[in-house]
Each structure stands twice: as C-alpha cells, then as structure tokens.
Amino acid sequence: MNILITGAFGFVGSNLSKRLSQYQLIGLDLHETNLHIFNNYYSWNQFERLSDSNVDTVIHLTGKAHDDRIAADQDINISISM
C-alpha cells in the first residue's frame, strides 16, 4: 500500500511515519529533512508530479502551528486536482 502523508516532517507526520514504516510512504512537505524514512518525497512545488504516483491512501496533516505573530502569508492559494 502506498500512503501519501502531507505535513510529512512535522511533529505528527514524522512520528506517524515511524509507525507506518512497513508501507511505501510518500512524503509531501515544504522542505525535506536530512533524516527520514519516506520512500519518496515531494515538495509542494512538485505537487503535479504526484499524479504519476500510485497513491492508495492520503493522510493529511498539513497545518499552521506556532504562528503567534500571524506571520504566515495570507494570500497563499493551493489548487489541487487529480
């Protein structure tokens, strides 16, 4: 089974990936970390390349955390179509 995890390198995504290591894991996040157990990794800029992948399950963990200053860009638009 191929599992896509968005927010792959956040706290929840990195810990969940350890528990799901028996599956083929595909990580999707802003930046890749040096140490991870994902079989494949895509940044959000490479999202269209995912249409070529065989994804059976999506676990969506992307979120905005610890933004006390409201510093995130309010004008970010992500269009997803598959």
Sequence and secondary structure as in RCSB ss.txt:
>XXXX:A:sequence
MNILITGAFGFVGSNLSKRLSQYQLIGLDLHETNLHIFNNYYSWNQFERLSDSNVDTVIHLTGKAHDDRIAADQD
INISISM
>XXXX:A:secstr
 EEEEETTTSHHHHHHHHHTTTSEEEEEESS  SS   SEEEEGGGGGGGGGS  SEEEE     S TT  S TT
       
